Amino acid sequence: MIEEELRGALAALVDGLPPRQASGAVERLMKGYRHDETAPVLRDRADVVAYAAYRMPATFAAVAAALGAFASRTGEWRPESHLDVGGGTGAAVWAAAAVWGGTAGGPEGTPRRTTVLDRSEPALALGRELAGASAADALRMAEWRHRPLTGHGEGAGPGEAALPAADLVTVSYVLGELGERDRLTVIDAAARAGRAVVVTEPGTPDGYARTIAARDHLVAAGLRVLAPCPHSERCPMVPGEDWCHFAARVSRSSLHRQVKGGSLPYEDEKFSYVAAAHPAVTGLPASGRILRRPQKRKGQVLLELCTAGDGLRPATVTKRHGADYRLARDAKWGDAWPPEREPGEGAASSPG
Ligand SMILES: C[S@@+](CC[C@H](N)C(=O)[O-])C[C@H]1O[C@@H](n2cnc3c(N)ncnc32)[C@H](O)[C@@H]1O
């Protein structure tokens, strides 16, 4: 499995370092994040090893969840090419392999053409090294290209040179490192380059605000939102009051335990995302999505939904709802709701 392969590759990386060096590099990197969301620059091998070992499992899990939600809206569609913008050590490339496998067209197909762009040479070098040992063709054969997304000079900035075209463009955990104008220039360039664009950001109020600004630009460029939203209209959340985000469970590595202490074997990575596509990609958004962890009570499940017709609203699913109640007991934060049925399957009475 791709996730285990990635974990194995990261564990081998950290095993090669004296424990103090690894946790020292992580602490420096995290201090940068705490003080200034736009600060971290992956300058050298120690920075990128720390980033990969400490953050990559979490960004991988978040992007895999976002791509998984997108894939569940687009059925048989598979990207034959993938461009990862600000891809760093390649979390989104691993995530795409987890969702669609390593090939463009089934197990016997040709490898998905994969390109990673980043300004950090050490990040690209480590990404190449990690992916080089993978069993997935798309990872092993990915191209890792040095490319600053902002600034001037040869090859710099998507405004000056278009991004290479690809079926899928991912922009994950990058917008927070760019100024506001650059962010939107990158998103506009992604909308021109990709048939589908998936943007993932930290699940904080600021990450959500950047995601919504990206969503507005993708919609203005003619893309339709396929996940998580049930429509491409304005987001009904009121900025400052709430923010749309989800959670992906990440097993903690021994390095995490060293740095953070605590005994929990996992943590939840909170993320915001938008997945949108040009009309050439067939697919439909869900008619609603669960926005909070479902609350289970005796004989009922309470859901907070974002819906196509009624915006934000709660729903209570009780035993009276039969099959839907059983599904609601298993439903998770981030799932589509109401449950989608094959023709012929029925519910006792719909909780909507
Ligand atoms: C937080 S890391 C995210 C990496 C990866 N996408 C992930 O999800 O794990 C941000 C990445 O954006 C890259 N980046 C930041 N500003 C950039 C710029 N102006 N041009 C190109 N890459 C940039 C950094 O080098 C780094 O690899």
The ligand as an ORCA input file, in Angstrom:
! r2SCAN-3c Opt
* xyz 0 1
  C       4.534     23.631      3.165
  S       5.448     23.092      1.772
  C       4.235     22.025      0.977
  C       4.890     20.986      0.142
  C       3.951     19.969     -0.462
  N       3.089     20.576     -1.459
  C       3.143     19.259      0.583
  O       1.910     19.289      0.504
  O       3.716     18.644      1.472
  C       5.418     24.486      0.709
  C       6.218     24.275     -0.544
  O       6.008     25.392     -1.383
  C       7.255     25.725     -1.966
  N       7.228     27.147     -2.331
  C       6.975     28.201     -1.522
  N       7.055     29.343     -2.219
  C       7.374     29.016     -3.494
  C       7.602     29.755     -4.678
  N       7.526     31.075     -4.688
  N       7.908     29.073     -5.801
  C       7.976     27.723     -5.810
  N       7.789     26.975     -4.718
  C       7.484     27.599     -3.561
  C       8.265     25.439     -0.867
  O       9.585     25.298     -1.372
  C       7.705     24.147     -0.285
  O       8.204     23.009     -0.936
*
